[in-house]
């Protein structure tokens, strides 16, 4: 009917907005009813938590699907669609355009919050009802705040009426890529997943029950969020590497830092939870980490998305959004810290441990990870503060971040393996030395051998990087050998969380190897080449065969064809492109890369010069894949650990605990 | 003071000192690693020391881009409306580098007052203006030296997902 009034316009967007408003109201009830139920000890009210969480998730799903449909239908009466889509845009990108800019990615963010809530409702059968009610109530409260924010300041369903544009402005060409279809949702799943851990921590504080059971419930959820974050960050790095045409894989850019900080704190939290579960120690510290992790993920999503990190003046241009974000952040962080201050002193950790013990190693792990996160936070916010104070425009160079991050990573890598094999409470230096001396020898020998093999010259930073990686892998394998008492066939019967841990730790070593090799042995050359020219980099001969022209669905491009030879063997045909996206008239570089486990060869086109020549960027990057392969190891390790059977304990035990409580 | 409290106090003092020292070191090393932004006017006025790594930027002056005949060297001028600065760069310019576009370069001033750039950043969004450049333009405009209305036209949208440094 509304459609007829506006001459054939679909009323679908209003339907989506209505669903979002419904989700907000349900979220409000989800906060109110179960939390009141706990306070009033009303069992019926508490049982409303699960169905309300399910209803909220459903309404949010409808809302996201509707926005996607608006994109697929090219409904340019919706301002967000008009700004981020185009009739010529291929359909998969129309769908991914849902999270291509601020409004839609916020919608996806709140939707994921709702879906995590649904996951808690579904998979927490063993949780006592009051605990579940608190957890879902808190998640409902957070959800309510952010849906309100979306509707008030960033409504993706807003219409441009009555003059509907005929054509959309198209999705930013940088985002028209597979990496950008999957990277933001994965990262958001991680960010938002930390809200579950946060809710568990606050719920436990409110209930005054920071015990082993709470830690055991929190662990798989923390791990799940951490796995998403790990993959999300790796995908972002991989995307930046091939899509930006620079061949860099990490820039210490605010956007990247914003994802790395919650990851570092979540990693610390994973390990601190282990101590809390197994030994009943570090309780209030663990809670604090859960609060930090979620706060940093809020900072990550909202400050980055609202453009504040680009410039504090973005704040001034859209004060409503900025003030709302700050208020929400203040409420979440301030409120949770207040609860922490009131409740944490009543929580006492009992138990002792000696200087040399697994607790000590894990404490060190936590401190190092937090210092790293803090340094990154400082480096990211410092330019903002200086700008805000009117003291000039500065940028913090990558060299500073490397200066901070590299030494911390080295120490961390050194203690990971020993920490994991050391004993709780107290260990003996003799025992550790006896079991790991050979690993140290192997690390030293292989570390020294690596640069000699790679380049014939001794390079101490390579010795260091390879040495600590070998050390970590060797110590981890020694641990496995000991646990399976020398019979490798017993490995599958070791606990999933142990195998997962070992795999994740080996993943760290794999990434360190990749970073070391890429940082030290990458070769990058910018050369002027015309068709027919060839150029040799690191023994690879790059022949520029010919230049051509390609027409894509919404772009046209100049393309080059390279044949790469290793000696006389042809190893790859590479076709880099220089695309011009028509709707925005934007130029984009499409790099061409040939990969294997030992090296990437990379060609990207610069700009056209005189006489048909081009500026070409040619790179050979050894062990590039290892950087992301390590992240895959870590993620798979995390998934294994999540499915450890002790997290699927029988409901009876939980009920028994509830009866005791 | 009972022994338990004493132990706790020692721990707190230790933590405060350690934390303070760490923050101090971080801030010190930070102050050594920052790159200040300078406008073409500041460079023209000789306010910028030679040999120090700075960032500078403005709109690329129409007709000022000159490529070397061989190799990848390029010279161009940027303006904030009040003064121009000359920049030399050897290598591949970013996709969005073009005349009239706002760019930021990082490098050092040589004896001739030319910025020898090691990096040139231009953003992957034609509507985007680096905030430093935008401010420099406004500053020059405010100083009443020349109107830059035509040059600085266009919406200053920010799209943060594309704000990876590499996309700059």
Interface residues (C-beta under 8 A of the other chain):
Chain A: X100 X101 X102 X105 X172 X173 X174 X175 X180 X184 X240 X244 X245 X246 X248 X251 X252 X253 X254 X255 X256 X304 X305 X306 X307 X309 X310 X311 X313 X314 X317 X371 X374 X375 X378 X379 X382 X383 X392 X393 X394 X395 X396 X397 X399 X400 X403 X404 X526 X527 X528 X578 X584 X585 X586 X587 X588 X589 X606 X607 X609 X610 X615 X616 X617
Chain B: X22 X26 X27 X29 X30 X32 X33 X34 X35 X36 X37 X53 X55 X67 X69 X70 X71 X72 X90 X91 X92 X93 X95 X96 X97 X124 X125 X126 X131 X132 X135 X156 X158 X159 X160 X161 X162 X163 X164 X165 X166 X167
